[in-house]
Amino acid sequence: MVVALGVVTAFVTGCGATPASDAGQPLVVRLYGSDANMTSSLKDKLADAPGLLTGMTGTSPLLELSETFQQRLRGVDPSLVDYGYAAEAYDAVMLAALAAESARTTTPTTVAKYVVAASTSGTLCGSAAACLPLAKAGKDFAYRGMSMRRSGLNDQGEPSTASYGTLHFGRDNTINTNLTEFIGAGDESLASTAPAPPFTAYPSLNSGKRPAALKVGGLMPHTGRLAFRSPPRFAAAKLAVADVNAAGGVLGQPVEWVDGDDGTDPAVAAATVDRFVNLGVQVIIGASSSSVTKAVIPKIAAAGRILISPSSTSDELSTVPDNGLFFRTAPADTLQAIALTDVIMRDGMHRVTILAREDAYGLGLQKNVKANLLAAGMPERAVDLISYPTTSENFAGLASRVRSDAPDAVLILGYDETALIVKALYAQKIGTAAALGV
């Protein structure tokens, strides 16, 4: 059952739960988060509340990135404080470039037919310098870059396997990277086995049919509630463009990066897509949130452009009609739900309240985590679901509901409003032992 903020239904408390009459006493819980809020960038939203996130744990699609790659990203953006979805954004650009080279054209509807194949069969290669020559020679290859190390995309154009980091907030409201653990999810056998489309000859330069240069547009938030998570993705996408161009570009021409904003808002994103189409952009990297991506896929499909999201994870997106033009390098939340459940159950939690944004990301992940918790043996009555409108700013009612539930774990599936939720919980003496000082 999903309960909207402010709507209270009866709930049977479990053994050992703190009754509502003890409202004046601290309610110590384990706080958990997911990819959208497990970031050191959240510190900026809690400047007046140092230490409030101490002990919060969560998961995010994450790999052990080499220090060299991290340094190169900081070379693009020296202000980076984390690298969330940087690998996925880098690989989104790389797959688009390699597919265009393989297709011998930058026409999006043709390029799209080569995207999955660029990751699934043939000689393994891990960089533009190594893969582009294979594409130019008409050889089968499988790109194994920053995020797709174990296997390639599946038939739906999304990762068949993924790596997740178990992250922990320290006392300064930033992720303590010394405590990060990495766990794998997915099944390599689910990678596509469809044969690669045939390679064709390059157009003759004397025929007047030289393909247009590849333009890649960034449909990620400079503004809105996910703007605080975007810097690593912009930096990685731009770095990938630079690496492709250093290796000779696509079809003998430099790839052009066109900057844009999705605003964490469907209307802003739609306007940006229109601008990209008018500028002749063939491949669009984004959007960041699942709800925005879901909203613009019909426009992308109608315009005949390619959309590759490095961070939209809702499993709903696997079945949205897209004319074969939507792909993602971020794994579907069916995989993250497994990782989150593993973390919660390993901690020995018995009663969980899951707070979620009312959008494709929040409600989808909430549903999947509950299903996995029940499959792991947690009773139905021990998992309570609460949702809130995406425009919410006041979470006092939500905090009251959590206190009445008296869980030992609270999972927050939110964006930057997570800071407001944690503050509202703390105002009612709900939080981690470290944050409450008990």
N, C-alpha and C positions, 0 to 999 in steps of 0.2 A: 504493500500500500504506500503510495506517495501522498504526503500530507503537505499542502501549501502552507506557507508561513501564516501563522495566526489561526489556523484551524486545528483544534485539539481533539483527539479521539482517545478513548480509553486504551490503556496499555498496561498489561500485567507486569509488575516489576519482578525481577528475578531475585534469587537468594543473595543476600549480602548487599543489595542495592541500597543507596542512600535514599530514604523516603523524602517526599516533598516537604514534610514538616521540619526537616533539618536544613531548611533553606539558608539558615545563617552560617552553616558550617561549610568549610571548603569542600568542593567536590573534585577530587583528584582524578584525572583521566589521562589516558594516552592520546595525544593529538596526532592525527595522520593527515597527509596531503597527497596530491598527485602532481603530474607534470606541470600543470598550469600555475601552481603556487609554491612548488618546492624549488625556490630560487633565492639566491642572496639579494636579488634586486628588491625583494619584498621589504628589506631593511629600510628602504627610503620611505615606505608607507608607515613605518613604526618608529620614527625618529623620537617621538615623545614617549615611547614605551620600550626601552631597551630590555632585552631578555625575555620578552613575552613569548617568543617562539621556542625558547630553550627546551630541548627534548622532543620537539615535534619531528616526526619521522614520515617518510613517504617514498614514492617511487617516481621515476621519470625514465623515458627511453634515453639511454646514456651508455656510452662506451668509454673505455680508458683511452682518452685522446693523447697522442704523443705531445711532449712538450714543444717539439718543433712546430706541430700544427697549431697549438695554442699561441705560440709566439707569432706565427704568421697571421693569425686572426687579430692579435693585438696590434700587429703592424697596420692592419686596415682600420681598426678602431681601438685606440689605446685605452679607452674607458671601460672595456669589457670587465665585468665582475664574475660572469659565469659563461658557460658554453652550451646552454640548453638548445637542442635541435640545430646546432651549428653543423654537425656532421650530416644531418638529413638535408639541410639547405644546400650544402656543398654538393652532395650527390644528386640532388634534383637538377641542378644546372648541368652537371656532368652527363647525366643520362640524356638530357635534352640535346646537348651538343653532339654526343656520340650517335644518337639516333638520327639526327639530321645528316651527319657525315655518312652514315650507313645508307640513308635513303637517297642520297645525292640531290637533295632538295631541302628547302626550308618551308615548303608548303605544309602547314600543320596537319592536315588530315592524312597526308602520306607519312610524315615523320612519326605520328602516333603509332603507326603499325610496327615501328622498330624499337619502341621504348622498352617494352618488356624483354625482348630478345637481346637487347644490349646488356642484360644482367644475368642471363640464364645459361648459356651454353657456349662452348668453345674455349679458346685459350684464356686463362685467367690473367687479368691485368688490373692495376690499381691506380692509374693516373692518366691524365690527358696525354702526357708524353709517351706512355706505353700503349694506350688504347687507340688513340687516333690513327697511328700508322696501320694498325690491324684493320680498322674500319676503312681506311683509304685503299688497302690492298684487297678488300672484299673478302676478308676472312671472318669466320665466326669468333666471337670473343665474349667473355663474361666479365663485366666491370665489377670489381671487388674494391670499393673505395672506403670512405670513412665510416659509413653506417652499415653497409651491406657486406659484411665480412664472411658470413657463414653461407648465405644463399641469396638468390635473386628474388625478383618479384613473382607473385603468383598470377594466375590468369585474370584476376580482377585488377592487376596493376598496383599491388601494394605488397609490402614486405611479407615474406613467408616466415621469417624468423626475426627476432629482435633481441637486443640486450637492454636490460634495465638496471639502473643504479638505485640502491637503497640509500637514501640521503638522510642526514641528521642535522638539525639546526643546533648551533652552539649558543653560548651565552650572549653573543653580540648580534643575535638575529641573522646570522649568516650561516651558510652550510659549512660544516666542519668536514672538509674533504678527506681528512685522515680516517674518518669513520665510514666512508663510502664503500659499499659492497656491490658487486656486479653479479646479476643472475640472468640466465638466458631463458627465452620463451619461444614458442613456435615450433614448426616442424619443417626441416629442410626438404622433405619429400613433397611438400605442397608447392614448391616453386614450379613455375610453368615449364612444361615440357614441349610446348608448341614449337615447331620448327621456325627458325628465323626466316623472315621474308627474303626473297632472292636479292642479291646485290645486282645493281645495274651499272652501266657505263656512265662516266661523268659526261655532262653536256659539253659539247665542243665550245671552246671560248669564241670560236669564229662563227658560231651559229646564232649569236645574239640571244641565247637562252641561258645566260649566266644566272644562277639562282640569286634571289635577293639575300642580303646579309641577314644572319640570324639575330633577331632582337629578342632579348629576354627581359620581361617586366617583373618588378618586385611588388606583389600585391600582399604586403604585410603591414602591420600597424605602426605608423609613426605616432598615431594618436589613439585614444580610446583605452579601454581597460586592459588590453594586452600589450600596450606600447612598451611597458616596462620589461617585457620578455623578448622583444624583437631584436635588440642590437646584435646578438650573436648570429642570428639568421641573416640579417643584412650583410654583416661582415663576411660570413662564409660564402654567400651567393656571389658577392663581388670578388672574393678571392678565387672562386672557381672560374669565373669569367676571365680573370687575369691569367690563370693557369692554362685555360684553353687557348687563349690568344698567344701565350708564350710558346705553346706547342704548334703554332701555325694557324690557329683559328679554325673555323668551320667552312669547308668548301673554298678554302683559300682566302677567306675574308675574316677580319676581326669580328668577334661577337660584340654586340652593343648592349650595355645594361641600361634599362630605362627605369628610373626610380618611381615608386608609387606608394600610396597609403590605402590600407583597407579600413582604417578607422575603427577596427573591431565593430563594424556596423555595416549591415547589408547595403544600405543606401550609399554610403561613402564608397564601398567596394564596387558597387555597380557603376558608379560614375567613373571610377578609375579604370575599370574594364573598358568602358566606352572610349576613354582617352587612349588606352593602349591599342584598341582596334583601329582607331583613326590614325595612329602613328605607325601602323603596320607591324606591331608586336605579334610574333607567332607563338611564343611560349611564355606563360605567366607562372611565376613561382608564388604560391600561396593558395588560399588565404591562410591566416594563422588559426582562427577558431573554426571549429566544425560547423557551427551554425552559419557563419558567414560563407564558408565554402559551399555548404549545401544550398544557400540562397543564390550564389552566382553560377553554379554549375549549369543551370538551364541557359543562362545568357552566354556562357562560354561555348556550350554545345551549339547554340544557334549561330554564333559568330564563326564557328569552325576553328577555334583556337585550342591550344593545349593548356591544361591547368595541372600543375604538379605541386601538391602541398607537402611541405616539410614538417608540418606540426598538427594537422587536423586528424584527430584520432577516433572520432565517433564511428562505431561499426555500421551506423545507418548509411554512411557514405559508400559502403561496398555495393549497395544495390540501387543507388540513385541513377536514373537514366542519364547517360552522358555522351552517347554516340561514340564511345571508345576514346574519349579525349581527356578524361580525368585520371590522374595517377597520384600516388603519394609515396613518399619515402618514409613517412612516419607510420609505425605499426598501428593496427586497429586496436581499440580499447578492449576487445575480447582478450588480448594478450596482457595488457596492463592490469586488468581485473584479476587475472591469475597471479601476477606478481604482488599486487596489493594484498590479496587474500593470504598469500604465503607469509608476508610480513606480519599481518595482524594475527594469524593463527600461531605463528612461531612465538609471538610475544605472550601467548596464553590468554588472549582476551575472551571474555564470555558474553559481553553485552555491548553491541555496537550501534551508535546512532550515525547515520550517514546524511550529511548536509550537502545539497546539490543545487547548482544553478538550474533554472528552468529553461534549458536549451539542449540541443542535441548532444553536446559534450557531457554536461552534468548529469542529465537524466539517464543517458545511455550507459555511462560508466557506473552510476549508482545501481542501475538494474543488474548490470553484469557482476559487480562486486557482491551484491546480495546473493545472486544465484550461486556464486562460487563459495561464499561463506556457508550457505545451506548445504551445498554438496560436500563441504569439508566437515559437516557434522554439527554446525551451530543451529540451535532451534529457531524456528520461524519467529517465535515471540521475542527472541533476543536480538533481532535486527529491526531497527526502526528507521524509516525513511522520512526525511523532511526536505522539502524543496522551497526555493524562494525566487521571486521574480528577479530577472537580471538587472533591473533598475533599482533594486533595493539599496537603501543607505542606512536604515535603522534596523538593527538586528536584536533589539532587546527582547522582543517576543520570541524569536528563535531561541535565544539563550534560556529563556524561561522554560520553553518546551524541552530543551536538553536537560535542564535540572530536574524536571518532572520525570523524564525517562531514567535518570540516574544511571547512565552507562559507565562502563570502565574504559571505553574507547569512543572517540569522536573523529570521524573521517570527513574532511572538508574538501569538496570538489568545486573549487571556485577559482576566480581570477584575482585581481588585486583587492577585491572586496574582502578577501580572506583576512586582511589586516583588521577591518572593521568587525568581522565576525569574532576574531580572537579577542579583540578589545571588549566586545559585548559579553562574551563568555567570562572573561576575567572580572568584569564589573559585577558579575553575580557569583564570584569566587569559584569559577570553573576553569581548570587549566592543568597543566602538567605540574608534578611535584616541584620541579625546579622553578617554574614561573611563580607558583604560589608560595614558595619558600617553606614548604612543609616536608 
